[in-house]
Amino acid sequence: MTRRLALGWRRASRFAFDLLLLMKWRITMTAMFTGYAALVIEGHHHAQPAVLLPVLAVMALYGGCANTLNQIFERERDSGMTRTRHRRPLPAGRITPRAAAIFAVVQFAIATWLSLDVLGSPLGAAIGAFLVFYYSFLYTLWLKPRHWLNIVIGGVPGALGPPLAWALATGGMAWAPILLFLLIFLWTPPHVWALAIRLRDDYARAGIPMLPVVKGIDETSRQIFWYTVVMVAGSLLLPFAVQPMLWIYGALAVILGGVFLAWSWIVWKRRPMPATMPLFRFSIVYLFALFLGVMADAVLARGW
């Protein structure tokens, strides 16, 4: 009996973790983090459990739905990539496409109910539905397999955390979440392309026209540098658009932006064999540090 219970527990744990993998939980939690930063700037709802918890749940469910559908549509490509063949539950055969589809529908239904009935935000529900449609269908089925600009244009859904959270909590929109959206949108190409250079052969085997596959490493490293220039310049606009002035964020944007530029310049100059993983890892630190700076400024400004 004890062995049966232990085996049942292991199976249940494996199934629960596979559901988290379908949701791409790391990406989803990043979106929730950026959304929470927008709520801290907004100031009225970030500490109210009756608003905060449903907002975070909606963000997790809409993002999880989009990511689940993405993996359903890409299961054949994932089976051809070393990185995803055994790690993701659909190509590994641990979860069936039918079960994954039911999971996606349930997530979307609960997220929409919470948006409309609990939070009373038709705008939030609309942004969430747009996120699911854009990422699952427009990006995954049409854009990603057709053009090397897939990451640039396809970066919209991953940047929607701040506008989605703001709309869910307030029912409206403002400049602060829009500028945070633009920051994430500009950050996405150099972040993803740094990893794509490392996984170039994997993408080529799967037939995905990522920039390093189509244009080569030289062009990709050049694009990483110039997109970083635009990203850093754009990041410096936020302190002037949000009141009170974001001094901590501004200092971090200048210092870490300089480091980001230096890393991207090194990658460009060391082509065709650049070491891109340090840049990829730093890009994650960069984004989280800037959003922590935004929250610190908001907390200090309000004297919390």
MISEKE-697760 format. One record per residue (C-alpha): residue number from 1; residue in three letters; x, y, z. Coordinates in nm, 3 decimals. Layout:
MISEKE-697760
<r NUM,"ALA",<X,Y,Z>>
...
END
This chain:
MISEKE-697760
<r 1,"MET",<0.000,0.000,0.000>>
<r 2,"THR",<0.281,0.238,0.089>>
<r 3,"ARG",<0.453,0.167,-0.243>>
<r 4,"ARG",<0.128,0.230,-0.432>>
<r 5,"LEU",<0.076,0.560,-0.254>>
<r 6,"ALA",<0.434,0.662,-0.326>>
<r 7,"LEU",<0.396,0.568,-0.692>>
<r 8,"GLY",<0.065,0.754,-0.716>>
<r 9,"TRP",<0.221,1.061,-0.555>>
<r 10,"ARG",<0.513,1.055,-0.801>>
<r 11,"ARG",<0.275,1.027,-1.095>>
<r 12,"ALA",<0.058,1.310,-0.967>>
<r 13,"SER",<0.364,1.525,-0.905>>
<r 14,"ARG",<0.499,1.451,-1.254>>
<r 15,"PHE",<0.161,1.536,-1.408>>
<r 16,"ALA",<0.135,1.861,-1.212>>
<r 17,"PHE",<0.487,1.960,-1.317>>
<r 18,"ASP",<0.406,1.878,-1.679>>
<r 19,"LEU",<0.109,2.113,-1.659>>
<r 20,"LEU",<0.347,2.384,-1.537>>
<r 21,"LEU",<0.574,2.306,-1.831>>
<r 22,"LEU",<0.278,2.344,-2.067>>
<r 23,"MET",<0.222,2.687,-1.913>>
<r 24,"LYS",<0.596,2.769,-1.956>>
<r 25,"TRP",<0.592,2.868,-1.593>>
<r 26,"ARG",<0.920,3.062,-1.596>>
<r 27,"ILE",<0.801,3.289,-1.878>>
<r 28,"THR",<0.459,3.319,-1.718>>
<r 29,"MET",<0.606,3.417,-1.382>>
<r 30,"THR",<0.822,3.680,-1.552>>
<r 31,"ALA",<0.510,3.833,-1.706>>
<r 32,"MET",<0.339,3.826,-1.366>>
<r 33,"PHE",<0.640,4.000,-1.212>>
<r 34,"THR",<0.633,4.279,-1.470>>
<r 35,"GLY",<0.259,4.312,-1.422>>
<r 36,"TYR",<0.301,4.342,-1.048>>
<r 37,"ALA",<0.554,4.621,-1.105>>
<r 38,"ALA",<0.285,4.811,-1.296>>
<r 39,"LEU",<0.048,4.770,-1.001>>
<r 40,"VAL",<0.308,4.908,-0.762>>
<r 41,"ILE",<0.342,5.217,-0.984>>
<r 42,"GLU",<-0.037,5.250,-0.999>>
<r 43,"GLY",<-0.035,5.250,-0.621>>
<r 44,"HIS",<-0.389,5.162,-0.519>>
<r 45,"HIS",<-0.422,4.788,-0.573>>
<r 46,"HIS",<-0.085,4.617,-0.534>>
<r 47,"ALA",<-0.143,4.543,-0.163>>
<r 48,"GLN",<-0.513,4.457,-0.185>>
<r 49,"PRO",<-0.552,4.077,-0.191>>
<r 50,"ALA",<-0.906,4.103,-0.329>>
<r 51,"VAL",<-0.761,4.265,-0.643>>
<r 52,"LEU",<-0.400,4.146,-0.649>>
<r 53,"LEU",<-0.465,3.772,-0.627>>
<r 54,"PRO",<-0.726,3.761,-0.906>>
<r 55,"VAL",<-0.506,3.984,-1.125>>
<r 56,"LEU",<-0.207,3.752,-1.083>>
<r 57,"ALA",<-0.429,3.447,-1.140>>
<r 58,"VAL",<-0.569,3.594,-1.461>>
<r 59,"MET",<-0.220,3.675,-1.587>>
<r 60,"ALA",<-0.101,3.322,-1.511>>
<r 61,"LEU",<-0.403,3.163,-1.680>>
<r 62,"TYR",<-0.405,3.374,-1.997>>
<r 63,"GLY",<-0.029,3.330,-2.033>>
<r 64,"GLY",<-0.056,2.960,-1.954>>
<r 65,"CYS",<-0.333,2.916,-2.210>>
<r 66,"ALA",<-0.128,3.086,-2.482>>
<r 67,"ASN",<0.181,2.880,-2.398>>
<r 68,"THR",<-0.017,2.556,-2.388>>
<r 69,"LEU",<-0.166,2.621,-2.731>>
<r 70,"ASN",<0.179,2.716,-2.857>>
<r 71,"GLN",<0.313,2.375,-2.754>>
<r 72,"ILE",<0.016,2.192,-2.903>>
<r 73,"PHE",<0.077,2.358,-3.238>>
<r 74,"GLU",<0.455,2.312,-3.220>>
<r 75,"ARG",<0.471,1.957,-3.087>>
<r 76,"GLU",<0.612,1.818,-3.414>>
<r 77,"ARG",<0.881,2.088,-3.429>>
<r 78,"ASP",<0.959,2.034,-3.061>>
<r 79,"SER",<1.012,1.665,-3.127>>
<r 80,"GLY",<1.286,1.759,-3.374>>
<r 81,"MET",<1.477,1.985,-3.135>>
<r 82,"THR",<1.723,1.847,-2.883>>
<r 83,"ARG",<1.632,2.119,-2.633>>
<r 84,"THR",<1.260,2.032,-2.625>>
<r 85,"ARG",<1.229,1.670,-2.742>>
<r 86,"HIS",<1.235,1.513,-2.395>>
<r 87,"ARG",<1.176,1.817,-2.179>>
<r 88,"ARG",<0.832,1.917,-2.299>>
<r 89,"PRO",<0.543,1.683,-2.216>>
<r 90,"LEU",<0.376,1.668,-2.559>>
<r 91,"PRO",<0.670,1.551,-2.774>>
<r 92,"ALA",<0.779,1.325,-2.486>>
<r 93,"GLY",<0.431,1.165,-2.485>>
<r 94,"ARG",<0.361,1.232,-2.118>>
<r 95,"ILE",<0.047,1.434,-2.198>>
<r 96,"THR",<-0.182,1.389,-2.498>>
<r 97,"PRO",<-0.275,1.679,-2.731>>
<r 98,"ARG",<-0.640,1.632,-2.632>>
<r 99,"ALA",<-0.564,1.668,-2.261>>
<r 100,"ALA",<-0.348,1.973,-2.334>>
<r 101,"ALA",<-0.629,2.131,-2.539>>
<r 102,"ILE",<-0.877,2.078,-2.254>>
<r 103,"PHE",<-0.625,2.235,-2.016>>
<r 104,"ALA",<-0.592,2.539,-2.244>>
<r 105,"VAL",<-0.969,2.585,-2.271>>
<r 106,"VAL",<-1.015,2.557,-1.894>>
<r 107,"GLN",<-0.743,2.817,-1.832>>
<r 108,"PHE",<-0.899,3.060,-2.080>>
<r 109,"ALA",<-1.249,3.013,-1.937>>
<r 110,"ILE",<-1.140,3.071,-1.576>>
<r 111,"ALA",<-0.928,3.374,-1.672>>
<r 112,"THR",<-1.216,3.532,-1.861>>
<r 113,"TRP",<-1.459,3.468,-1.575>>
<r 114,"LEU",<-1.220,3.627,-1.325>>
<r 115,"SER",<-1.163,3.925,-1.556>>
<r 116,"LEU",<-1.528,3.997,-1.618>>
<r 117,"ASP",<-1.714,3.878,-1.308>>
<r 118,"VAL",<-1.461,3.916,-1.026>>
<r 119,"LEU",<-1.253,4.213,-1.144>>
<r 120,"GLY",<-1.515,4.372,-1.370>>
<r 121,"SER",<-1.264,4.459,-1.642>>
<r 122,"PRO",<-1.379,4.406,-2.002>>
<r 123,"LEU",<-1.057,4.579,-2.116>>
<r 124,"GLY",<-0.849,4.328,-1.921>>
<r 125,"ALA",<-1.043,4.038,-2.072>>
<r 126,"ALA",<-0.995,4.186,-2.420>>
<r 127,"ILE",<-0.618,4.226,-2.370>>
<r 128,"GLY",<-0.598,3.869,-2.236>>
<r 129,"ALA",<-0.789,3.729,-2.533>>
<r 130,"PHE",<-0.569,3.931,-2.769>>
<r 131,"LEU",<-0.259,3.788,-2.599>>
<r 132,"VAL",<-0.383,3.432,-2.648>>
<r 133,"PHE",<-0.481,3.488,-3.011>>
<r 134,"TYR",<-0.164,3.676,-3.103>>
<r 135,"TYR",<0.082,3.432,-2.948>>
<r 136,"SER",<-0.097,3.105,-3.019>>
<r 137,"PHE",<-0.226,3.165,-3.368>>
<r 138,"LEU",<-0.072,3.472,-3.531>>
<r 139,"TYR",<0.280,3.414,-3.397>>
<r 140,"THR",<0.302,3.034,-3.362>>
<r 141,"LEU",<0.108,2.921,-3.669>>
<r 142,"TRP",<0.176,3.203,-3.915>>
<r 143,"LEU",<0.472,3.425,-3.829>>
<r 144,"LYS",<0.728,3.200,-3.658>>
<r 145,"PRO",<0.760,2.943,-3.937>>
<r 146,"ARG",<0.768,3.207,-4.213>>
<r 147,"HIS",<0.998,3.500,-4.132>>
<r 148,"TRP",<1.312,3.581,-3.936>>
<r 149,"LEU",<1.136,3.884,-3.786>>
<r 150,"ASN",<0.924,3.638,-3.587>>
<r 151,"ILE",<1.083,3.738,-3.256>>
<r 152,"VAL",<1.057,4.113,-3.322>>
<r 153,"ILE",<0.689,4.114,-3.418>>
<r 154,"GLY",<0.611,3.820,-3.194>>
<r 155,"GLY",<0.743,4.002,-2.887>>
<r 156,"VAL",<0.410,4.177,-2.833>>
<r 157,"PRO",<0.240,3.909,-2.619>>
<r 158,"GLY",<0.538,3.865,-2.389>>
<r 159,"ALA",<0.542,4.239,-2.321>>
<r 160,"LEU",<0.174,4.268,-2.231>>
<r 161,"GLY",<0.216,4.196,-1.859>>
<r 162,"PRO",<0.208,4.561,-1.741>>
<r 163,"PRO",<-0.087,4.673,-1.960>>
<r 164,"LEU",<-0.282,4.358,-1.873>>
<r 165,"ALA",<-0.230,4.398,-1.498>>
<r 166,"TRP",<-0.312,4.770,-1.511>>
<r 167,"ALA",<-0.631,4.711,-1.710>>
<r 168,"LEU",<-0.744,4.428,-1.481>>
<r 169,"ALA",<-0.690,4.634,-1.165>>
<r 170,"THR",<-0.818,4.972,-1.282>>
<r 171,"GLY",<-1.039,4.901,-1.581>>
<r 172,"GLY",<-0.843,5.160,-1.782>>
<r 173,"MET",<-0.500,5.239,-1.923>>
<r 174,"ALA",<-0.219,5.493,-1.868>>
<r 175,"TRP",<0.123,5.584,-2.003>>
<r 176,"ALA",<0.325,5.400,-1.738>>
<r 177,"PRO",<0.219,5.044,-1.837>>
<r 178,"ILE",<0.250,5.133,-2.205>>
<r 179,"LEU",<0.611,5.247,-2.155>>
<r 180,"LEU",<0.686,4.933,-1.953>>
<r 181,"PHE",<0.539,4.732,-2.240>>
<r 182,"LEU",<0.772,4.910,-2.484>>
<r 183,"LEU",<1.072,4.838,-2.264>>
<r 184,"ILE",<1.000,4.463,-2.263>>
<r 185,"PHE",<0.920,4.470,-2.634>>
<r 186,"LEU",<1.257,4.630,-2.718>>
<r 187,"TRP",<1.438,4.397,-2.477>>
<r 188,"THR",<1.302,4.078,-2.633>>
<r 189,"PRO",<1.500,4.062,-2.962>>
<r 190,"PRO",<1.854,4.093,-2.817>>
<r 191,"HIS",<1.757,3.860,-2.533>>
<r 192,"VAL",<1.618,3.588,-2.759>>
<r 193,"TRP",<1.873,3.625,-3.039>>
<r 194,"ALA",<2.157,3.575,-2.792>>
<r 195,"LEU",<2.009,3.233,-2.712>>
<r 196,"ALA",<1.917,3.166,-3.076>>
<r 197,"ILE",<2.284,3.189,-3.181>>
<r 198,"ARG",<2.361,2.913,-2.931>>
<r 199,"LEU",<2.068,2.703,-3.058>>
<r 200,"ARG",<2.117,2.783,-3.427>>
<r 201,"ASP",<2.165,2.420,-3.535>>
<r 202,"ASP",<1.864,2.306,-3.334>>
<r 203,"TYR",<1.641,2.567,-3.499>>
<r 204,"ALA",<1.776,2.474,-3.842>>
<r 205,"ARG",<1.691,2.106,-3.788>>
<r 206,"ALA",<1.338,2.203,-3.685>>
<r 207,"GLY",<1.296,2.427,-3.991>>
<r 208,"ILE",<1.239,2.744,-3.787>>
<r 209,"PRO",<1.371,3.053,-3.971>>
<r 210,"MET",<1.530,3.226,-3.675>>
<r 211,"LEU",<1.763,3.515,-3.758>>
<r 212,"PRO",<2.090,3.319,-3.707>>
<r 213,"VAL",<1.960,3.045,-3.937>>
<r 214,"VAL",<1.845,3.278,-4.216>>
<r 215,"LYS",<2.093,3.567,-4.195>>
<r 216,"GLY",<2.388,3.407,-4.018>>
<r 217,"ILE",<2.574,3.487,-3.697>>
<r 218,"ASP",<2.742,3.802,-3.832>>
<r 219,"GLU",<2.412,3.970,-3.909>>
<r 220,"THR",<2.251,3.845,-3.588>>
<r 221,"SER",<2.530,3.987,-3.372>>
<r 222,"ARG",<2.500,4.319,-3.556>>
<r 223,"GLN",<2.124,4.326,-3.502>>
<r 224,"ILE",<2.171,4.243,-3.133>>
<r 225,"PHE",<2.396,4.546,-3.090>>
<r 226,"TRP",<2.170,4.794,-3.269>>
<r 227,"TYR",<1.854,4.668,-3.102>>
<r 228,"THR",<2.036,4.708,-2.771>>
<r 229,"VAL",<2.115,5.070,-2.859>>
<r 230,"VAL",<1.746,5.134,-2.926>>
<r 231,"MET",<1.642,4.947,-2.611>>
<r 232,"VAL",<1.878,5.141,-2.384>>
<r 233,"ALA",<1.772,5.473,-2.539>>
<r 234,"GLY",<1.407,5.380,-2.494>>
<r 235,"SER",<1.460,5.273,-2.134>>
<r 236,"LEU",<1.576,5.625,-2.048>>
<r 237,"LEU",<1.238,5.773,-2.144>>
<r 238,"LEU",<1.047,5.613,-1.860>>
<r 239,"PRO",<1.177,5.831,-1.571>>
<r 240,"PHE",<1.056,6.145,-1.750>>
<r 241,"ALA",<0.709,6.004,-1.820>>
<r 242,"VAL",<0.626,5.878,-1.470>>
<r 243,"GLN",<0.576,6.110,-1.175>>
<r 244,"PRO",<0.741,6.133,-0.935>>
<r 245,"MET",<1.074,6.095,-1.114>>
<r 246,"LEU",<1.216,5.740,-1.109>>
<r 247,"TRP",<1.566,5.806,-0.976>>
<r 248,"ILE",<1.662,5.452,-0.876>>
<r 249,"TYR",<1.530,5.312,-1.201>>
<r 250,"GLY",<1.707,5.587,-1.396>>
<r 251,"ALA",<2.043,5.510,-1.235>>
<r 252,"LEU",<2.000,5.137,-1.301>>
<r 253,"ALA",<1.894,5.205,-1.661>>
<r 254,"VAL",<2.211,5.406,-1.723>>
<r 255,"ILE",<2.454,5.169,-1.548>>
<r 256,"LEU",<2.306,4.836,-1.657>>
<r 257,"GLY",<2.228,4.974,-2.001>>
<r 258,"GLY",<2.596,5.057,-2.039>>
<r 259,"VAL",<2.690,4.701,-1.941>>
<r 260,"PHE",<2.432,4.561,-2.185>>
<r 261,"LEU",<2.578,4.775,-2.464>>
<r 262,"ALA",<2.930,4.659,-2.378>>
<r 263,"TRP",<2.829,4.293,-2.387>>
<r 264,"SER",<2.644,4.332,-2.717>>
<r 265,"TRP",<2.946,4.515,-2.864>>
<r 266,"ILE",<3.174,4.229,-2.754>>
<r 267,"VAL",<2.939,3.975,-2.914>>
<r 268,"TRP",<2.943,4.173,-3.240>>
<r 269,"LYS",<3.320,4.213,-3.246>>
<r 270,"ARG",<3.389,3.847,-3.167>>
<r 271,"ARG",<3.179,3.713,-3.451>>
<r 272,"PRO",<3.155,3.461,-3.610>>
<r 273,"MET",<3.218,3.269,-3.285>>
<r 274,"PRO",<3.074,3.494,-3.013>>
<r 275,"ALA",<3.005,3.370,-2.662>>
<r 276,"THR",<2.642,3.475,-2.634>>
<r 277,"MET",<2.525,3.295,-2.319>>
<r 278,"PRO",<2.680,3.554,-2.081>>
<r 279,"LEU",<2.482,3.821,-2.267>>
<r 280,"PHE",<2.168,3.607,-2.252>>
<r 281,"ARG",<2.203,3.556,-1.876>>
<r 282,"PHE",<2.280,3.922,-1.813>>
<r 283,"SER",<1.975,4.027,-2.013>>
<r 284,"ILE",<1.756,3.846,-1.759>>
<r 285,"VAL",<1.929,4.022,-1.470>>
<r 286,"TYR",<1.891,4.352,-1.656>>
<r 287,"LEU",<1.515,4.325,-1.696>>
<r 288,"PHE",<1.449,4.212,-1.340>>
<r 289,"ALA",<1.676,4.483,-1.197>>
<r 290,"LEU",<1.502,4.760,-1.392>>
<r 291,"PHE",<1.159,4.648,-1.278>>
<r 292,"LEU",<1.279,4.619,-0.918>>
<r 293,"GLY",<1.408,4.975,-0.956>>
<r 294,"VAL",<1.066,5.090,-1.076>>
<r 295,"MET",<0.903,4.932,-0.772>>
<r 296,"ALA",<1.161,5.075,-0.531>>
<r 297,"ASP",<1.103,5.425,-0.667>>
<r 298,"ALA",<0.726,5.390,-0.631>>
<r 299,"VAL",<0.754,5.258,-0.276>>
<r 300,"LEU",<0.990,5.538,-0.167>>
<r 301,"ALA",<0.781,5.807,-0.335>>
<r 302,"ARG",<0.471,5.702,-0.142>>
<r 303,"GLY",<0.655,5.650,0.186>>
<r 304,"TRP",<0.537,5.289,0.228>>
END
